[in-house]
Amino acid sequence: MHEAACLPIDRENDRVALKTINKAAEFIENGICAVGIYPEGWVSKTGELQDFRPGAFRIAKKAKCPVVVAHITGTDKILKLSRKKRNVYFEIKGIIGEDFVKEHKTIEISNLAREIMEK
């Protein structure tokens, strides 16, 4: 996962988690790559939207960038070991502008992202 630039968050160690958040923001600020976050913190086994972890939005605040709210479906079928072709869909639901990110707390950004996801 590290070779693919995945940056897992250590939920047990706030100091290490903050280093990961800073690294992700640095990637965005330096134009290295966009960063995808999964604010639920885990894969839903039911397919239902779980509670968001607002700390995930600290990356956008530090990078001073907009948040593209997107939805991915079909990945649950990939997890099953099979060579059968599977379809995965990526849908952009909305964008939370840079100004909103700059002026609001992470919990408010999280709540707006969830509202957009639920539409």
PDB file as gemmi writes it, atoms N, CA and C in Angstrom:
CRYST1    1.000    1.000    1.000  90.00  90.00  90.00 P 1                      
ATOM      1  N   MET A   1       0.825  -1.200   0.000  1.00  0.00           N  
ATOM      2  CA  MET A   1       0.000   0.000   0.000  1.00  0.00           C  
ATOM      3  C   MET A   1       0.865   1.260   0.000  1.00  0.00           C  
ATOM      4  N   HIS A   2       2.001   1.229   0.694  1.00  0.00           N  
ATOM      5  CA  HIS A   2       2.862   2.416   0.741  1.00  0.00           C  
ATOM      6  C   HIS A   2       3.453   2.738  -0.630  1.00  0.00           C  
ATOM      7  N   GLU A   3       3.719   1.709  -1.449  1.00  0.00           N  
ATOM      8  CA  GLU A   3       4.245   1.943  -2.787  1.00  0.00           C  
ATOM      9  C   GLU A   3       3.222   2.637  -3.678  1.00  0.00           C  
ATOM     10  N   ALA A   4       1.952   2.492  -3.349  1.00  0.00           N  
ATOM     11  CA  ALA A   4       0.880   3.157  -4.095  1.00  0.00           C  
ATOM     12  C   ALA A   4       0.517   4.492  -3.466  1.00  0.00           C  
ATOM     13  N   ALA A   5       1.341   4.977  -2.545  1.00  0.00           N  
ATOM     14  CA  ALA A   5       1.160   6.252  -1.836  1.00  0.00           C  
ATOM     15  C   ALA A   5      -0.063   6.260  -0.925  1.00  0.00           C  
ATOM     16  N   CYS A   6      -0.478   5.087  -0.451  1.00  0.00           N  
ATOM     17  CA  CYS A   6      -1.559   5.034   0.531  1.00  0.00           C  
ATOM     18  C   CYS A   6      -1.016   5.517   1.873  1.00  0.00           C  
ATOM     19  N   LEU A   7      -1.789   6.311   2.551  1.00  0.00           N  
ATOM     20  CA  LEU A   7      -1.385   6.876   3.837  1.00  0.00           C  
ATOM     21  C   LEU A   7      -2.411   6.483   4.893  1.00  0.00           C  
ATOM     22  N   PRO A   8      -2.259   5.326   5.500  1.00  0.00           N  
ATOM     23  CA  PRO A   8      -3.235   4.908   6.516  1.00  0.00           C  
ATOM     24  C   PRO A   8      -3.126   5.763   7.775  1.00  0.00           C  
ATOM     25  N   ILE A   9      -4.259   6.049   8.376  1.00  0.00           N  
ATOM     26  CA  ILE A   9      -4.319   6.832   9.611  1.00  0.00           C  
ATOM     27  C   ILE A   9      -4.232   5.880  10.805  1.00  0.00           C  
ATOM     28  N   ASP A  10      -3.325   6.171  11.721  1.00  0.00           N  
ATOM     29  CA  ASP A  10      -3.203   5.401  12.954  1.00  0.00           C  
ATOM     30  C   ASP A  10      -4.163   6.005  13.976  1.00  0.00           C  
ATOM     31  N   ARG A  11      -5.287   5.361  14.191  1.00  0.00           N  
ATOM     32  CA  ARG A  11      -6.315   5.897  15.092  1.00  0.00           C  
ATOM     33  C   ARG A  11      -5.944   5.768  16.562  1.00  0.00           C  
ATOM     34  N   GLU A  12      -4.928   4.980  16.843  1.00  0.00           N  
ATOM     35  CA  GLU A  12      -4.508   4.774  18.225  1.00  0.00           C  
ATOM     36  C   GLU A  12      -3.450   5.776  18.679  1.00  0.00           C  
ATOM     37  N   ASN A  13      -2.815   6.467  17.724  1.00  0.00           N  
ATOM     38  CA  ASN A  13      -1.707   7.356  18.046  1.00  0.00           C  
ATOM     39  C   ASN A  13      -1.927   8.709  17.357  1.00  0.00           C  
ATOM     40  N   ASP A  14      -2.400   9.697  18.105  1.00  0.00           N  
ATOM     41  CA  ASP A  14      -2.733  11.003  17.531  1.00  0.00           C  
ATOM     42  C   ASP A  14      -1.528  11.678  16.873  1.00  0.00           C  
ATOM     43  N   ARG A  15      -0.361  11.527  17.463  1.00  0.00           N  
ATOM     44  CA  ARG A  15       0.851  12.157  16.908  1.00  0.00           C  
ATOM     45  C   ARG A  15       1.185  11.585  15.519  1.00  0.00           C  
ATOM     46  N   VAL A  16       1.108  10.267  15.387  1.00  0.00           N  
ATOM     47  CA  VAL A  16       1.379   9.614  14.102  1.00  0.00           C  
ATOM     48  C   VAL A  16       0.277   9.973  13.101  1.00  0.00           C  
ATOM     49  N   ALA A  17      -0.960  10.025  13.563  1.00  0.00           N  
ATOM     50  CA  ALA A  17      -2.073  10.397  12.686  1.00  0.00           C  
ATOM     51  C   ALA A  17      -1.882  11.810  12.147  1.00  0.00           C  
ATOM     52  N   LEU A  18      -1.438  12.732  13.000  1.00  0.00           N  
ATOM     53  CA  LEU A  18      -1.207  14.106  12.561  1.00  0.00           C  
ATOM     54  C   LEU A  18      -0.097  14.172  11.511  1.00  0.00           C  
ATOM     55  N   LYS A  19       0.925  13.366  11.655  1.00  0.00           N  
ATOM     56  CA  LYS A  19       1.995  13.319  10.650  1.00  0.00           C  
ATOM     57  C   LYS A  19       1.438  12.864   9.298  1.00  0.00           C  
ATOM     58  N   THR A  20       0.531  11.902   9.330  1.00  0.00           N  
ATOM     59  CA  THR A  20      -0.086  11.409   8.095  1.00  0.00           C  
ATOM     60  C   THR A  20      -0.945  12.492   7.463  1.00  0.00           C  
ATOM     61  N   ILE A  21      -1.718  13.200   8.275  1.00  0.00           N  
ATOM     62  CA  ILE A  21      -2.546  14.307   7.776  1.00  0.00           C  
ATOM     63  C   ILE A  21      -1.659  15.377   7.142  1.00  0.00           C  
ATOM     64  N   ASN A  22      -0.571  15.717   7.806  1.00  0.00           N  
ATOM     65  CA  ASN A  22       0.357  16.721   7.263  1.00  0.00           C  
ATOM     66  C   ASN A  22       0.984  16.261   5.954  1.00  0.00           C  
ATOM     67  N   LYS A  23       1.314  14.984   5.845  1.00  0.00           N  
ATOM     68  CA  LYS A  23       1.913  14.435   4.624  1.00  0.00           C  
ATOM     69  C   LYS A  23       0.905  14.507   3.474  1.00  0.00           C  
ATOM     70  N   ALA A  24      -0.334  14.150   3.749  1.00  0.00           N  
ATOM     71  CA  ALA A  24      -1.376  14.208   2.718  1.00  0.00           C  
ATOM     72  C   ALA A  24      -1.583  15.651   2.249  1.00  0.00           C  
ATOM     73  N   ALA A  25      -1.628  16.596   3.178  1.00  0.00           N  
ATOM     74  CA  ALA A  25      -1.781  18.013   2.825  1.00  0.00           C  
ATOM     75  C   ALA A  25      -0.594  18.489   1.999  1.00  0.00           C  
ATOM     76  N   GLU A  26       0.594  18.022   2.353  1.00  0.00           N  
ATOM     77  CA  GLU A  26       1.807  18.376   1.605  1.00  0.00           C  
ATOM     78  C   GLU A  26       1.719  17.861   0.164  1.00  0.00           C  
ATOM     79  N   PHE A  27       1.241  16.635  -0.025  1.00  0.00           N  
ATOM     80  CA  PHE A  27       1.057  16.088  -1.373  1.00  0.00           C  
ATOM     81  C   PHE A  27       0.163  16.994  -2.205  1.00  0.00           C  
ATOM     82  N   ILE A  28      -0.944  17.444  -1.605  1.00  0.00           N  
ATOM     83  CA  ILE A  28      -1.893  18.302  -2.327  1.00  0.00           C  
ATOM     84  C   ILE A  28      -1.259  19.658  -2.620  1.00  0.00           C  
ATOM     85  N   GLU A  29      -0.684  20.296  -1.606  1.00  0.00           N  
ATOM     86  CA  GLU A  29      -0.095  21.634  -1.763  1.00  0.00           C  
ATOM     87  C   GLU A  29       1.005  21.665  -2.815  1.00  0.00           C  
ATOM     88  N   ASN A  30       1.791  20.585  -2.908  1.00  0.00           N  
ATOM     89  CA  ASN A  30       2.901  20.530  -3.853  1.00  0.00           C  
ATOM     90  C   ASN A  30       2.503  19.962  -5.209  1.00  0.00           C  
ATOM     91  N   GLY A  31       1.213  19.681  -5.397  1.00  0.00           N  
ATOM     92  CA  GLY A  31       0.735  19.175  -6.680  1.00  0.00           C  
ATOM     93  C   GLY A  31       1.212  17.769  -6.999  1.00  0.00           C  
ATOM     94  N   ILE A  32       1.606  17.025  -5.989  1.00  0.00           N  
ATOM     95  CA  ILE A  32       2.074  15.658  -6.204  1.00  0.00           C  
ATOM     96  C   ILE A  32       0.906  14.762  -6.615  1.00  0.00           C  
ATOM     97  N   CYS A  33      -0.193  14.897  -5.904  1.00  0.00           N  
ATOM     98  CA  CYS A  33      -1.374  14.100  -6.228  1.00  0.00           C  
ATOM     99  C   CYS A  33      -2.580  14.643  -5.478  1.00  0.00           C  
ATOM    100  N   ALA A  34      -3.740  14.233  -5.927  1.00  0.00           N  
ATOM    101  CA  ALA A  34      -4.967  14.474  -5.173  1.00  0.00           C  
ATOM    102  C   ALA A  34      -5.030  13.375  -4.107  1.00  0.00           C  
ATOM    103  N   VAL A  35      -5.796  13.599  -3.085  1.00  0.00           N  
ATOM    104  CA  VAL A  35      -5.881  12.629  -1.992  1.00  0.00           C  
ATOM    105  C   VAL A  35      -7.332  12.227  -1.812  1.00  0.00           C  
ATOM    106  N   GLY A  36      -7.569  10.935  -1.814  1.00  0.00           N  
ATOM    107  CA  GLY A  36      -8.906  10.413  -1.539  1.00  0.00           C  
ATOM    108  C   GLY A  36      -8.979   9.992  -0.093  1.00  0.00           C  
ATOM    109  N   ILE A  37     -10.031  10.416   0.578  1.00  0.00           N  
ATOM    110  CA  ILE A  37     -10.227   9.985   1.963  1.00  0.00           C  
ATOM    111  C   ILE A  37     -11.560   9.249   2.059  1.00  0.00           C  
ATOM    112  N   TYR A  38     -11.636   8.387   3.005  1.00  0.00           N  
ATOM    113  CA  TYR A  38     -12.855   7.640   3.267  1.00  0.00           C  
ATOM    114  C   TYR A  38     -13.285   8.007   4.681  1.00  0.00           C  
ATOM    115  N   PRO A  39     -14.130   9.037   4.807  1.00  0.00           N  
ATOM    116  CA  PRO A  39     -14.431   9.597   6.127  1.00  0.00           C  
ATOM    117  C   PRO A  39     -15.185   8.668   7.072  1.00  0.00           C  
ATOM    118  N   GLU A  40     -15.700   7.568   6.557  1.00  0.00           N  
ATOM    119  CA  GLU A  40     -16.338   6.613   7.457  1.00  0.00           C  
ATOM    120  C   GLU A  40     -15.282   5.844   8.250  1.00  0.00           C  
ATOM    121  N   GLY A  41     -14.093   5.728   7.696  1.00  0.00           N  
ATOM    122  CA  GLY A  41     -13.004   5.058   8.391  1.00  0.00           C  
ATOM    123  C   GLY A  41     -12.945   3.560   8.177  1.00  0.00           C  
ATOM    124  N   TRP A  42     -13.910   2.978   7.508  1.00  0.00           N  
ATOM    125  CA  TRP A  42     -13.926   1.551   7.240  1.00  0.00           C  
ATOM    126  C   TRP A  42     -14.928   1.275   6.136  1.00  0.00           C  
ATOM    127  N   VAL A  43     -14.922   0.061   5.630  1.00  0.00           N  
ATOM    128  CA  VAL A  43     -15.848  -0.346   4.576  1.00  0.00           C  
ATOM    129  C   VAL A  43     -17.147  -0.794   5.224  1.00  0.00           C  
ATOM    130  N   SER A  44     -18.247  -0.246   4.756  1.00  0.00           N  
ATOM    131  CA  SER A  44     -19.556  -0.620   5.280  1.00  0.00           C  
ATOM    132  C   SER A  44     -19.925  -2.011   4.781  1.00  0.00           C  
ATOM    133  N   LYS A  45     -20.265  -2.889   5.690  1.00  0.00           N  
ATOM    134  CA  LYS A  45     -20.667  -4.246   5.295  1.00  0.00           C  
ATOM    135  C   LYS A  45     -22.118  -4.295   4.839  1.00  0.00           C  
ATOM    136  N   THR A  46     -22.897  -3.274   5.215  1.00  0.00           N  
ATOM    137  CA  THR A  46     -24.314  -3.256   4.854  1.00  0.00           C  
ATOM    138  C   THR A  46     -24.580  -2.410   3.619  1.00  0.00           C  
ATOM    139  N   GLY A  47     -23.605  -1.588   3.222  1.00  0.00           N  
ATOM    140  CA  GLY A  47     -23.812  -0.678   2.109  1.00  0.00           C  
ATOM    141  C   GLY A  47     -24.422   0.642   2.543  1.00  0.00           C  
ATOM    142  N   GLU A  48     -24.803   0.730   3.817  1.00  0.00           N  
ATOM    143  CA  GLU A  48     -25.375   1.957   4.361  1.00  0.00           C  
ATOM    144  C   GLU A  48     -24.261   2.931   4.720  1.00  0.00           C  
ATOM    145  N   LEU A  49     -24.534   4.220   4.556  1.00  0.00           N  
ATOM    146  CA  LEU A  49     -23.580   5.258   4.907  1.00  0.00           C  
ATOM    147  C   LEU A  49     -23.411   5.288   6.424  1.00  0.00           C  
ATOM    148  N   GLN A  50     -22.179   5.145   6.901  1.00  0.00           N  
ATOM    149  CA  GLN A  50     -21.883   5.147   8.326  1.00  0.00           C  
ATOM    150  C   GLN A  50     -21.548   6.571   8.781  1.00  0.00           C  
ATOM    151  N   ASP A  51     -21.365   6.750  10.085  1.00  0.00           N  
ATOM    152  CA  ASP A  51     -20.981   8.055  10.618  1.00  0.00           C  
ATOM    153  C   ASP A  51     -19.630   8.470  10.069  1.00  0.00           C  
ATOM    154  N   PHE A  52     -19.482   9.761   9.773  1.00  0.00           N  
ATOM    155  CA  PHE A  52     -18.218  10.292   9.283  1.00  0.00           C  
ATOM    156  C   PHE A  52     -17.323  10.641  10.459  1.00  0.00           C  
ATOM    157  N   ARG A  53     -16.033  10.526  10.244  1.00  0.00           N  
ATOM    158  CA  ARG A  53     -15.030  10.938  11.220  1.00  0.00           C  
ATOM    159  C   ARG A  53     -14.515  12.291  10.748  1.00  0.00           C  
ATOM    160  N   PRO A  54     -14.914  13.379  11.399  1.00  0.00           N  
ATOM    161  CA  PRO A  54     -14.599  14.714  10.887  1.00  0.00           C  
ATOM    162  C   PRO A  54     -13.111  15.033  10.799  1.00  0.00           C  
ATOM    163  N   GLY A  55     -12.279  14.322  11.546  1.00  0.00           N  
ATOM    164  CA  GLY A  55     -10.841  14.566  11.481  1.00  0.00           C  
ATOM    165  C   GLY A  55     -10.275  14.348  10.089  1.00  0.00           C  
ATOM    166  N   ALA A  56     -10.933  13.531   9.293  1.00  0.00           N  
ATOM    167  CA  ALA A  56     -10.471  13.276   7.935  1.00  0.00           C  
ATOM    168  C   ALA A  56     -10.427  14.562   7.108  1.00  0.00           C  
ATOM    169  N   PHE A  57     -11.242  15.526   7.463  1.00  0.00           N  
ATOM    170  CA  PHE A  57     -11.315  16.776   6.702  1.00  0.00           C  
ATOM    171  C   PHE A  57     -10.231  17.778   7.101  1.00  0.00           C  
ATOM    172  N   ARG A  58      -9.408  17.414   8.084  1.00  0.00           N  
ATOM    173  CA  ARG A  58      -8.271  18.271   8.448  1.00  0.00           C  
ATOM    174  C   ARG A  58      -7.292  18.387   7.284  1.00  0.00           C  
ATOM    175  N   ILE A  59      -7.225  17.365   6.466  1.00  0.00           N  
ATOM    176  CA  ILE A  59      -6.334  17.397   5.294  1.00  0.00           C  
ATOM    177  C   ILE A  59      -6.713  18.566   4.401  1.00  0.00           C  
ATOM    178  N   ALA A  60      -7.994  18.719   4.104  1.00  0.00           N  
ATOM    179  CA  ALA A  60      -8.453  19.815   3.240  1.00  0.00           C  
ATOM    180  C   ALA A  60      -8.192  21.165   3.896  1.00  0.00           C  
ATOM    181  N   LYS A  61      -8.409  21.253   5.208  1.00  0.00           N  
ATOM    182  CA  LYS A  61      -8.158  22.519   5.901  1.00  0.00           C  
ATOM    183  C   LYS A  61      -6.683  22.891   5.828  1.00  0.00           C  
ATOM    184  N   LYS A  62      -5.800  21.934   6.068  1.00  0.00           N  
ATOM    185  CA  LYS A  62      -4.362  22.214   6.034  1.00  0.00           C  
ATOM    186  C   LYS A  62      -3.891  22.556   4.625  1.00  0.00           C  
ATOM    187  N   ALA A  63      -4.438  21.870   3.622  1.00  0.00           N  
ATOM    188  CA  ALA A  63      -4.033  22.103   2.234  1.00  0.00           C  
ATOM    189  C   ALA A  63      -4.748  23.303   1.619  1.00  0.00           C  
ATOM    190  N   LYS A  64      -5.758  23.828   2.335  1.00  0.00           N  
ATOM    191  CA  LYS A  64      -6.549  24.963   1.832  1.00  0.00           C  
ATOM    192  C   LYS A  64      -7.084  24.676   0.435  1.00  0.00           C  
ATOM    193  N   CYS A  65      -7.774  23.539   0.322  1.00  0.00           N  
ATOM    194  CA  CYS A  65      -8.276  23.111  -0.983  1.00  0.00           C  
ATOM    195  C   CYS A  65      -9.750  22.732  -0.885  1.00  0.00           C  
ATOM    196  N   PRO A  66     -10.436  22.692  -2.027  1.00  0.00           N  
ATOM    197  CA  PRO A  66     -11.832  22.255  -2.018  1.00  0.00           C  
ATOM    198  C   PRO A  66     -11.918  20.746  -1.775  1.00  0.00           C  
ATOM    199  N   VAL A  67     -13.110  20.291  -1.443  1.00  0.00           N  
ATOM    200  CA  VAL A  67     -13.365  18.870  -1.241  1.00  0.00           C  
ATOM    201  C   VAL A  67     -14.335  18.408  -2.320  1.00  0.00           C  
ATOM    202  N   VAL A  68     -13.933  17.408  -3.074  1.00  0.00           N  
ATOM    203  CA  VAL A  68     -14.825  16.795  -4.059  1.00  0.00           C  
ATOM    204  C   VAL A  68     -15.486  15.617  -3.357  1.00  0.00           C  
ATOM    205  N   VAL A  69     -16.797  15.676  -3.244  1.00  0.00           N  
ATOM    206  CA  VAL A  69     -17.551  14.620  -2.563  1.00  0.00           C  
ATOM    207  C   VAL A  69     -17.954  13.601  -3.629  1.00  0.00           C  
ATOM    208  N   ALA A  70     -17.490  12.374  -3.455  1.00  0.00           N  
ATOM    209  CA  ALA A  70     -17.752  11.335  -4.453  1.00  0.00           C  
ATOM    210  C   ALA A  70     -18.252  10.064  -3.777  1.00  0.00           C  
ATOM    211  N   HIS A  71     -18.857   9.227  -4.590  1.00  0.00           N  
ATOM    212  CA  HIS A  71     -19.434   7.980  -4.093  1.00  0.00           C  
ATOM    213  C   HIS A  71     -18.920   6.841  -4.972  1.00  0.00           C  
ATOM    214  N   ILE A  72     -18.438   5.786  -4.356  1.00  0.00           N  
ATOM    215  CA  ILE A  72     -17.955   4.612  -5.088  1.00  0.00           C  
ATOM    216  C   ILE A  72     -18.872   3.445  -4.745  1.00  0.00           C  
ATOM    217  N   THR A  73     -19.347   2.741  -5.762  1.00  0.00           N  
ATOM    218  CA  THR A  73     -20.170   1.549  -5.532  1.00  0.00           C  
ATOM    219  C   THR A  73     -19.612   0.385  -6.347  1.00  0.00           C  
ATOM    220  N   GLY A  74     -19.904  -0.799  -5.889  1.00  0.00           N  
ATOM    221  CA  GLY A  74     -19.502  -2.008  -6.594  1.00  0.00           C  
ATOM    222  C   GLY A  74     -18.237  -2.640  -6.066  1.00  0.00           C  
ATOM    223  N   THR A  75     -17.564  -1.983  -5.153  1.00  0.00           N  
ATOM    224  CA  THR A  75     -16.307  -2.539  -4.650  1.00  0.00           C  
ATOM    225  C   THR A  75     -16.540  -3.759  -3.760  1.00  0.00           C  
ATOM    226  N   ASP A  76     -17.719  -3.884  -3.190  1.00  0.00           N  
ATOM    227  CA  ASP A  76     -18.005  -5.038  -2.335  1.00  0.00           C  
ATOM    228  C   ASP A  76     -17.907  -6.346  -3.115  1.00  0.00           C  
ATOM    229  N   LYS A  77     -18.201  -6.304  -4.407  1.00  0.00           N  
ATOM    230  CA  LYS A  77     -18.137  -7.504  -5.231  1.00  0.00           C  
ATOM    231  C   LYS A  77     -16.700  -7.867  -5.590  1.00  0.00           C  
ATOM    232  N   ILE A  78     -15.809  -6.882  -5.567  1.00  0.00           N  
ATOM    233  CA  ILE A  78     -14.403  -7.133  -5.875  1.00  0.00           C  
ATOM    234  C   ILE A  78     -13.739  -7.879  -4.721  1.00  0.00           C  
ATOM    235  N   LEU A  79     -14.185  -7.607  -3.514  1.00  0.00           N  
ATOM    236  CA  LEU A  79     -13.562  -8.198  -2.346  1.00  0.00           C  
ATOM    237  C   LEU A  79     -13.695  -9.721  -2.324  1.00  0.00           C  
ATOM    238  N   LYS A  80     -14.704 -10.231  -3.000  1.00  0.00           N  
ATOM    239  CA  LYS A  80     -14.861 -11.674  -3.076  1.00  0.00           C  
ATOM    240  C   LYS A  80     -13.853 -12.212  -4.090  1.00  0.00           C  
ATOM    241  N   LEU A  81     -13.113 -13.228  -3.701  1.00  0.00           N  
ATOM    242  CA  LEU A  81     -12.089 -13.777  -4.594  1.00  0.00           C  
ATOM    243  C   LEU A  81     -12.746 -14.427  -5.807  1.00  0.00           C  
ATOM    244  N   SER A  82     -12.576 -13.792  -6.945  1.00  0.00           N  
ATOM    245  CA  SER A  82     -13.153 -14.282  -8.184  1.00  0.00           C  
ATOM    246  C   SER A  82     -12.438 -13.604  -9.338  1.00  0.00           C  
ATOM    247  N   ARG A  83     -12.328 -14.277 -10.422  1.00  0.00           N  
ATOM    248  CA  ARG A  83     -11.718 -13.692 -11.618  1.00  0.00           C  
ATOM    249  C   ARG A  83     -12.775 -13.087 -12.534  1.00  0.00           C  
ATOM    250  N   LYS A  84     -14.007 -13.146 -12.122  1.00  0.00           N  
ATOM    251  CA  LYS A  84     -15.101 -12.607 -12.909  1.00  0.00           C  
ATOM    252  C   LYS A  84     -15.004 -11.079 -12.968  1.00  0.00           C  
ATOM    253  N   LYS A  85     -15.287 -10.513 -14.131  1.00  0.00           N  
ATOM    254  CA  LYS A  85     -15.254  -9.057 -14.319  1.00  0.00           C  
ATOM    255  C   LYS A  85     -16.347  -8.410 -13.461  1.00  0.00           C  
ATOM    256  N   ARG A  86     -15.974  -7.327 -12.779  1.00  0.00           N  
ATOM    257  CA  ARG A  86     -16.920  -6.603 -11.918  1.00  0.00           C  
ATOM    258  C   ARG A  86     -16.947  -5.137 -12.332  1.00  0.00           C  
ATOM    259  N   ASN A  87     -18.080  -4.503 -12.193  1.00  0.00           N  
ATOM    260  CA  ASN A  87     -18.195  -3.077 -12.481  1.00  0.00           C  
ATOM    261  C   ASN A  87     -18.125  -2.280 -11.192  1.00  0.00           C  
ATOM    262  N   VAL A  88     -17.314  -1.230 -11.208  1.00  0.00           N  
ATOM    263  CA  VAL A  88     -17.202  -0.306 -10.093  1.00  0.00           C  
ATOM    264  C   VAL A  88     -17.574   1.064 -10.636  1.00  0.00           C  
ATOM    265  N   TYR A  89     -18.397   1.790  -9.898  1.00  0.00           N  
ATOM    266  CA  TYR A  89     -18.873   3.096 -10.345  1.00  0.00           C  
ATOM    267  C   TYR A  89     -18.377   4.193  -9.417  1.00  0.00           C  
ATOM    268  N   PHE A  90     -17.937   5.278 -10.013  1.00  0.00           N  
ATOM    269  CA  PHE A  90     -17.433   6.447  -9.288  1.00  0.00           C  
ATOM    270  C   PHE A  90     -18.295   7.627  -9.702  1.00  0.00           C  
ATOM    271  N   GLU A  91     -19.012   8.207  -8.750  1.00  0.00           N  
ATOM    272  CA  GLU A  91     -19.929   9.318  -9.051  1.00  0.00           C  
ATOM    273  C   GLU A  91     -19.549  10.538  -8.211  1.00  0.00           C  
ATOM    274  N   ILE A  92     -19.311  11.648  -8.877  1.00  0.00           N  
ATOM    275  CA  ILE A  92     -19.055  12.898  -8.160  1.00  0.00           C  
ATOM    276  C   ILE A  92     -20.411  13.486  -7.774  1.00  0.00           C  
ATOM    277  N   LYS A  93     -20.601  13.662  -6.474  1.00  0.00           N  
ATOM    278  CA  LYS A  93     -21.877  14.132  -5.940  1.00  0.00           C  
ATOM    279  C   LYS A  93     -21.923  15.654  -5.774  1.00  0.00           C  
ATOM    280  N   GLY A  94     -20.765  16.282  -5.558  1.00  0.00           N  
ATOM    281  CA  GLY A  94     -20.723  17.728  -5.362  1.00  0.00           C  
ATOM    282  C   GLY A  94     -19.343  18.177  -4.933  1.00  0.00           C  
ATOM    283  N   ILE A  95     -19.188  19.485  -4.809  1.00  0.00           N  
ATOM    284  CA  ILE A  95     -17.908  20.063  -4.401  1.00  0.00           C  
ATOM    285  C   ILE A  95     -18.147  21.045  -3.259  1.00  0.00           C  
ATOM    286  N   ILE A  96     -17.323  20.936  -2.246  1.00  0.00           N  
ATOM    287  CA  ILE A  96     -17.326  21.900  -1.146  1.00  0.00           C  
ATOM    288  C   ILE A  96     -16.171  22.848  -1.437  1.00  0.00           C  
ATOM    289  N   GLY A  97     -16.504  24.099  -1.665  1.00  0.00           N  
ATOM    290  CA  GLY A  97     -15.520  25.075  -2.096  1.00  0.00           C  
ATOM    291  C   GLY A  97     -14.436  25.386  -1.072  1.00  0.00           C  
ATOM    292  N   GLU A  98     -13.331  25.879  -1.595  1.00  0.00           N  
ATOM    293  CA  GLU A  98     -12.173  26.240  -0.778  1.00  0.00           C  
ATOM    294  C   GLU A  98     -12.527  27.265   0.296  1.00  0.00           C  
ATOM    295  N   ASP A  99     -13.372  28.236  -0.041  1.00  0.00           N  
ATOM    296  CA  ASP A  99     -13.766  29.258   0.934  1.00  0.00           C  
ATOM    297  C   ASP A  99     -14.532  28.646   2.105  1.00  0.00           C  
ATOM    298  N   PHE A 100     -15.442  27.716   1.811  1.00  0.00           N  
ATOM    299  CA  PHE A 100     -16.195  27.054   2.874  1.00  0.00           C  
ATOM    300  C   PHE A 100     -15.249  26.272   3.778  1.00  0.00           C  
ATOM    301  N   VAL A 101     -14.317  25.547   3.157  1.00  0.00           N  
ATOM    302  CA  VAL A 101     -13.345  24.756   3.925  1.00  0.00           C  
ATOM    303  C   VAL A 101     -12.532  25.660   4.838  1.00  0.00           C  
ATOM    304  N   LYS A 102     -12.088  26.792   4.308  1.00  0.00           N  
ATOM    305  CA  LYS A 102     -11.244  27.711   5.070  1.00  0.00           C  
ATOM    306  C   LYS A 102     -11.997  28.312   6.260  1.00  0.00           C  
ATOM    307  N   GLU A 103     -13.286  28.608   6.081  1.00  0.00           N  
ATOM    308  CA  GLU A 103     -14.049  29.364   7.077  1.00  0.00           C  
ATOM    309  C   GLU A 103     -14.802  28.498   8.091  1.00  0.00           C  
ATOM    310  N   HIS A 104     -14.824  27.181   7.911  1.00  0.00           N  
ATOM    311  CA  HIS A 104     -15.628  26.329   8.794  1.00  0.00           C  
ATOM    312  C   HIS A 104     -14.780  25.271   9.482  1.00  0.00           C  
ATOM    313  N   LYS A 105     -15.329  24.760  10.580  1.00  0.00           N  
ATOM    314  CA  LYS A 105     -14.672  23.700  11.347  1.00  0.00           C  
ATOM    315  C   LYS A 105     -14.821  22.369  10.622  1.00  0.00           C  
ATOM    316  N   THR A 106     -13.945  21.429  10.962  1.00  0.00           N  
ATOM    317  CA  THR A 106     -13.982  20.133  10.287  1.00  0.00           C  
ATOM    318  C   THR A 106     -15.322  19.423  10.484  1.00  0.00           C  
ATOM    319  N   ILE A 107     -15.953  19.582  11.628  1.00  0.00           N  
ATOM    320  CA  ILE A 107     -17.260  18.951  11.857  1.00  0.00           C  
ATOM    321  C   ILE A 107     -18.299  19.519  10.902  1.00  0.00           C  
ATOM    322  N   GLU A 108     -18.227  20.819  10.616  1.00  0.00           N  
ATOM    323  CA  GLU A 108     -19.171  21.445   9.686  1.00  0.00           C  
ATOM    324  C   GLU A 108     -18.914  20.987   8.253  1.00  0.00           C  
ATOM    325  N   ILE A 109     -17.655  20.827   7.900  1.00  0.00           N  
ATOM    326  CA  ILE A 109     -17.314  20.315   6.566  1.00  0.00           C  
ATOM    327  C   ILE A 109     -17.810  18.877   6.441  1.00  0.00           C  
ATOM    328  N   SER A 110     -17.585  18.096   7.483  1.00  0.00           N  
ATOM    329  CA  SER A 110     -18.034  16.708   7.516  1.00  0.00           C  
ATOM    330  C   SER A 110     -19.548  16.608   7.360  1.00  0.00           C  
ATOM    331  N   ASN A 111     -20.279  17.451   8.100  1.00  0.00           N  
ATOM    332  CA  ASN A 111     -21.746  17.423   8.016  1.00  0.00           C  
ATOM    333  C   ASN A 111     -22.235  17.789   6.620  1.00  0.00           C  
ATOM    334  N   LEU A 112     -21.600  18.791   5.993  1.00  0.00           N  
ATOM    335  CA  LEU A 112     -21.986  19.178   4.634  1.00  0.00           C  
ATOM    336  C   LEU A 112     -21.677  18.052   3.650  1.00  0.00           C  
ATOM    337  N   ALA A 113     -20.524  17.428   3.787  1.00  0.00           N  
ATOM    338  CA  ALA A 113     -20.159  16.313   2.910  1.00  0.00           C  
ATOM    339  C   ALA A 113     -21.181  15.188   3.026  1.00  0.00           C  
ATOM    340  N   ARG A 114     -21.589  14.903   4.235  1.00  0.00           N  
ATOM    341  CA  ARG A 114     -22.600  13.859   4.445  1.00  0.00           C  
ATOM    342  C   ARG A 114     -23.934  14.237   3.814  1.00  0.00           C  
ATOM    343  N   GLU A 115     -24.344  15.492   3.979  1.00  0.00           N  
ATOM    344  CA  GLU A 115     -25.587  15.960   3.345  1.00  0.00           C  
ATOM    345  C   GLU A 115     -25.526  15.773   1.833  1.00  0.00           C  
ATOM    346  N   ILE A 116     -24.404  16.124   1.243  1.00  0.00           N  
ATOM    347  CA  ILE A 116     -24.234  15.969  -0.210  1.00  0.00           C  
ATOM    348  C   ILE A 116     -24.298  14.491  -0.592  1.00  0.00           C  
ATOM    349  N   MET A 117     -23.666  13.637   0.191  1.00  0.00           N  
ATOM    350  CA  MET A 117     -23.674  12.190  -0.087  1.00  0.00           C  
ATOM    351  C   MET A 117     -25.093  11.611  -0.038  1.00  0.00           C  
ATOM    352  N   GLU A 118     -25.907  12.127   0.880  1.00  0.00           N  
ATOM    353  CA  GLU A 118     -27.247  11.582   1.080  1.00  0.00           C  
ATOM    354  C   GLU A 118     -28.242  12.029   0.029  1.00  0.00           C  
ATOM    355  N   LYS A 119     -27.888  13.013  -0.777  1.00  0.00           N  
ATOM    356  CA  LYS A 119     -28.811  13.503  -1.825  1.00  0.00           C  
ATOM    357  C   LYS A 119     -28.939  12.485  -2.936  1.00  0.00           C  
TER     358      LYS A 119                                                      
END                                                                             
